[in-house]
Amino acid sequence: MTASQTILSEQNSGVLKLTLNRPEKLNSFNEEMHLALRAEVQRAHDDPAIRAVLLTGAGRGFCAGQDLGDRDPRKGGPKPDLGHTIETFYNPLLRLIRKLDKPVVCAVNGVAAGAGANIAFACDIVLAARSAKFIQAFSKIGLIPDAGGSWSLARILGEPRAKALALTAEPLMAETAADWGLIWKAIEDDALMTEAEALAAKLAAGPTVGLGLTKRLIQEAAGTDLDTHLDRERDLQREAGFSDDYAEGVAAFLEKRSPNFRGS
């Protein structure tokens, strides 16, 4: 468990399970939780024993975004520099999640609003409870989507739906989010964590060298032309082919047994 109680950390069989733990505030971010979550994702980068990450929330919500209680304009004082908040807290976290060469599963157990929704969308596979909803709440307080939201919504959904969600702040229910391709699956509420934990365990037991390279290649695809991307496929396939995981996978296939991947 982390030193901060705002993030609960549990490592088991290669899976690092991280739980946002400010349920009384719908797991909204304060500075302590920002720093604790980033430290845990960094640990996933640094520790070879961690082979997959599972992110979820405590209580009835996943994450309500930024805690606005510390930024009450009625208290007076200088106006907050929200660009500094993004540069100091959100952007480093989003970059760490995207650059992590290990699968990141997100189990959205309730409302995901503002930056909470967009952090979920930055993960590799998103499962959500059927009762969960995603809200681009920024327009309600005169802000723009951050935590990568304006990028991920446009890239995944296209301009019309991205604009409508961002400008209206209308809730998007989990089943619709799945139908639109914004998340992987909507699951019955009482089955969410069982399925998410099973998926994370399956990924952690898989050929994580190849999984990490696959993640990297798919994330690069939108920003490269076909010829460049074909060259990247060649280079990363060469790297995957040199891995012990590949040798074990082929041997297991030929011997008609389950592979024992070690992530090397």
N, C-alpha and C positions, 0 to 999 in steps of 0.2 A: 504494500500500500504506500502511496506517496506521502510525503511529509504534510502536504495540504489535504484536508478532508474535502476540498471542493472537487477533487478527482479521485475516485476509487479505482485502484489498479490491482488486477489479479492476473497472474501468469500461470498457465496450465497447458501442458502438452504442446508447447510452441505458440500458443495463442495469448496475446496480451489483450485482456479485456479492460477497457477504460469506460467508466461510468461518470458522466457529468452529475455532480452531487450537490446541487443547491435547489432541492425540490420545492422549498418554500418560495423560491423566486422563479419557478419554472426553469431552473438551470440556466438562467441568464448569466452572461459573462461579467465578472468583475476582474480587476487586475490579477488577483491571486489565482483565479481559475484559468485565466489566459496563460499565465506563466507555468502553472502546474500541468496543463494539457500539453503545452509545447514541449516541456521537459520529458513527458512520457512518450510523445511521438519521436523525439530525438533519441530516446532510449531504444525505441524500436529500430531506428537506423543503426545504432551502434552495437546492439547485442545480437550476435548470430543465433542465439537460442530462441529469439523471437522470430517466428516465421509467418505470422499473420496478426492483424489487429482487428479487434471488434470494438466499435464505439457505440454507446447507447446512453440513455438518460435515466436518472432515478425519478420515481414518483409518476405523476400523471402526464408529464410533458417531456419532450426531448430537449428542446432548448428554445427559449424565447428571444434569443439574440443578445444584444448588449443590455446590461442593467442600467436603466436610465435614472435610477434613484440618486446616483452621485452627480447627475448633471442637471439637476432641477434649476431652471433659469430663475425661479422665484427666490432662490437663495442669494442672488446677486453675484458680483464678481465678474471676471473676464469671461468672454465667450470661449467655449471649449474648442480646441484645435482637433477636429475629428480626423483630419488628414494624418496628424501625428498618431492618433489611436490606431488607425489602419496600418500605417507603416511600422509601428512598434509592436502591435499584437496580431492583427488578423493576417496581414500579408505573410509574415514569417511562418505562421501555422499552415496556411494554405499551401505555401511552397513546400513545406516539409511533407505534407500528406501526398501531394502530387509526385514528389521526387522519391518517395519511399519505394524501394524495389521489392516490396512485399505487399500482398493483398490487404486492402482495408475494407472491412465490411461495416456498414452502418445499419443499426437496428433502430428505426424511428418509432418510439413507443407512444408518442402523443404529439401534441402540437409542435411544429418546427417553424419558427417565425423569424423573419429578418435574417441576420447572419447565421442563426441556427439552421435555417433551411439550406442556406448556401454552403455551409460547412458540410452538411450531409451530402449535397450534390457533388462535392469535391472528392468524396470517397469512391471506391471502385465499384462496389456492389451495395445497393441500398434496398433494404427490406423495410416495409412499414406496416404497422398495425392498421387494420381497415378503418379504425376510428381516427387515425392520425390525419392531420391536415398540414399543408404547407402554405405559408402566408408571406408574401413579399411586403412586409408591413411598412417599409421605408416611406412610401408616399403619404402615409397617415401623419408623419411628423416632418414632412418637407425635405426628406433626404433621398439619395439615390441608392439603388442596390449595391451593397459592398460584399466583402468576403468572396469575391469572384462571381457574384450573382449575375451581373449584367453580361458577363462572358459566358457562363455556363448555360443560362437560360436561352440566350440567343443561339448558342452553338447546338444545343440539344433540341430545342423546340422550334427554332426559327423566329424571325422578327415579329410576326403578328401576335403569336401567343406570348412571347416574351414581353412585348410592350403591354399587352392587356393585363397580364399578371402584375407587372411592375407598376403600372399607372393606376389600376383600380384597387390593388391590395386585396382582391377577393380570395378567399380561402380555396385551395385546390385539394380535394380529398384524395386519399391515398390510391384508391382504385383508379381514379381519373389520371393521377400522376403516372401510374403504371401503364395505363392504356396509351398515354402520350409518349411513353418511352423516357420519362424523366427519372424514374426509379425502376428497379428490377421487378419487384413483386409487392403486392398487398396481401397480407396474411391475417388470418383470424387473430384477434388480440391475444388470446390465451396461448397461441402457438408461436408467437413471434420469437421469443427468446430461445425456445427450443430449436427452431429452424435456423436462427441466426448463429447460434453456438455450434450447431452441427456443420453449417456451411464453413464457418471460420476454421473449425477443426479439420475439415476435409482439405481446405486450401493449405493449412499449415503442414499437413502430411504429404502434400503434393510436391512436384518438382519445382521448387521455389526459384531456382535460377531462371528457368524458362518462363515461369509466371511473371517474375519481375521484368524480364525483357519484353514480354508480351504487353504488359501494362505500359512500359515506356514507349513501345512502338505505336500502340493505338493512340496514346496521348499526342504523339508527334504528327499523326497522320493529317490532321486538319490544316497544319501549317506548312506542309511540304507538297511538292508536285510529285507525280507518279514516278518519274525517272529517279528523282532523289530518294523517294521512299523505297523503291526496289533495291537501290544500293544499300539502304539501311537494313532492309530485310536480309540481304546477303550477309552483311557484317554481323548482325545480331544472331542470325542462324548459325554462323560459324562459331560465335561465342557459346551458344547453347550446345552445339555439337561437341565442343571440347569438354563439356561438364560431365562430372561423374553421374549426375542425375540422368542424363541421356543414356549413358552406358547401362545404368541400372534399369531404366525403363525398357530398353530393347531386350536386355537379358531376361527380364521378368516376362515380357510378352512372348518370347520364344520358348521359355520354360513353363508357360501357362501358370504363373503364380502372381501374387500381389507384389508390386514393387516396394522397396524400402528406400525412399528418397531421403537424402541427407542435406539437401540444399547446398551442394558444392559441385 
